[in-house]
Amino acid sequence: MHDLIIENATIYDGLGGAPRRGSVAVANGRLAEVGKVDGEARERVNADGLALMPGIIDTHTHYDAQITWDPLASPSPALGVTTVVMGNCGFTIAPCRPPDRDLTMRNLTHVEGMSLDALRAGVGSDWPFETFPEFLDAVDARGTAIHVAALVGHTPVRLYVMGEDATEREATPHEVAQMQAIVRGALAAGAIGFATSRAPTHVGYAGKPVPSRAASFAEVSALAGCLAEFDHGLLQATVGRDLFIPQLGEISQAIGKTVSWTALLQGLFGPDGHRRALELNAKLQEQGIDVVPQVSCRPLVLEFQFSAPFPFESLSVFAPVSAADREGKKRIYADPEWRARFRERAGEAALTRNWDAIAISDCPGRPELTERSIAAVAAERGVDPVDLMLDLALASDLEARFRMPVANTDEAEVADLLRHPGTVLGLSDAGAHASQLCDACAPTHLLAHWVRETNVLSLEEGVRRLTAQPAEVFGITDRGRLAPGLAADLTVFDPATVGCTPLRRVRDFPAGADRLVSDARGIRAVMVNGVVIRGEGRDAVDPAGPLPGRVLRGGCAT
């Protein structure tokens, strides 16, 4: 007697094999039979006309804080996701000493666009963990609707050992040894890997670089070296100065582990820069060096306010802005000398080369400006685009919102990245930049746009890119495929309608904080360990529990 049989489905196994019509049987949270099913079941679901695939694995999320108050990790389950990897870019909330909790949240506010009020209200003041193993235990005890795999992050490890010096200097050999002990302990407790960042855009509280950016290459190598001592684990790196493809190849070769780097996006490295990076990366892969770039299937578009000017914070002229409070920011924006410096740098910055592409998404009190380009309105008023943005920001008490395309806007070139066998999907950033973007819908966008509408990928290849391939790269061993004995993480969808809605803004975070969300189309059911968590567009489990998700320690739930 099976618990569940899903019958008459078109089955996609996750490995890229040709689809086949058949059924799957679920017993005790695992797949008992796939294809031809015998026996009876307590429940039967007729999936005639629908596709059945493994649950989607999202490898680049930032749910580390949200998971402590939102065990559903919304909106990911609604979009067919059954497993998320969090802790990317080295930004986790453990290890963390009690006196450093507020600083940790402030860093997340600056670098990952998270609302400080939401973090304080959601995570609370009495954290049930300090160390990374305690964090994993706390997530397990709280329960989750979907599975979570966690990377241990360089930034909190550095802060834990070095305190305020973590942003200021290189570590001593003794401090590196202390950090290694923490990373080893995290990996032993089940961390799926180690994550770090050198990205110049990663600016933390008070305008200081996040701690990982102050580390030497030798420190990064020493901490990544801990991975060689374990059977599981990979390095996730967000690239920047002195940490790009050659250095990542050196680390991978030395430790014999996968390195997955963020992110290979069209336009991010200048004209044709993504092609040069892809060629350089391919040469390493041809030598058997396992360095895998993450690519995205969506344009990287940020919606921002000048109260949190994330797209510009890597510019040196914004250093005093990042360090200032709200009133201080307003004084700087009104300063003619500072504006002149910003205009000069804006002319050099890739982000502002095309003012036609930057739109006013919302300007309180001026609805006639909504969705108009900065270039057009600036031309009408006879002012520089920089001055127009700052004037609108100041006139609205920094409430005006602007939308800026950052990368991945040339579809033909993005298609080449998606087709390339040496890349893996990543950078949904689910859980981060909640008021600025929502790319948690990347999986449904891939199935709709890149599979059904453009035929850049076949459906079986699109499914593989969302399931078995990320499982293989990140060492998730018992999901991502449909085969007897594996976990019954399943997504049932309609290939003719699957997709996602345009973004909408809601205020459902703690403390009434806002965020952007996208709703799924065509996702009929999502199951985790054989339990339906979403059905016909609604949550099917109570956040208070019990919940079927697990912490995937070392890449599996056992």
Beta strands, then each sheet from edge to edge (+ up, - down):
strand 1: 2-11
strand 2: 20-27
strand 3: 30-35
strand 4: 41-46
strand 5: 51-54
strand 6: 56-58
strand 7: 81-86
strand 8: 147-153
strand 9: 193-197
strand 10: 234-238
strand 11: 259-262
strand 12: 291-295
strand 13: 300-304
strand 14: 359-362
strand 15: 372-373
strand 16: 401-407
strand 17: 424-425
strand 18: 490-493
strand 19: 499-500
strand 20: 504-506
strand 21: 515-517
strand 22: 520-521
strand 23: 523-528
strand 24: 531-535
strand 25: 538-539
sheet 1: 3+ 2- 1+ 4+
sheet 2: 3+ 2- 1+ 5+ 18- 23+ 24- 25+
sheet 3: 6+ 7+ 8+ 9+ 10+ 11+ 12+ 17+
sheet 4: 13+ 16- 14+ 15-
sheet 5: 19+ 22-
sheet 6: 20+ 21-
end
